[in-house]
Amino acid sequence: CECPLYILYGGICGSDLGTYRGNLPYVSYPRIPGHEFSARVVEADENEYGIKSGMIVTANPYFNKSQIFSAASPAVPVFLISNFAYLR
């Protein structure tokens, strides 16, 4: 299933807070905090997951090079573009 997402809210986790405070020595900069988000599906074709246009979804992705991979399903990359994300 591939569909664009409109990001509604972003979350800040404990690691993000530690990064901001400078408490995590393994973190490199520059860095964009906030890897959890909720979003509205902008457009979705028929798919086996039941994802439909207008649905509110959430994800907990992690960066890997220029892609973000979901923690729940490492094979599903999410690409962020401005306040839109692209789920694939």
Secondary structure by P-SEA (a helix, b strand, c coil): cbbbbbbcbbbbcaaaaaaaacccccccccccccccccccccccccccccccccbbbbbbccccccbbbbcccccbbbbbcccbbbcc
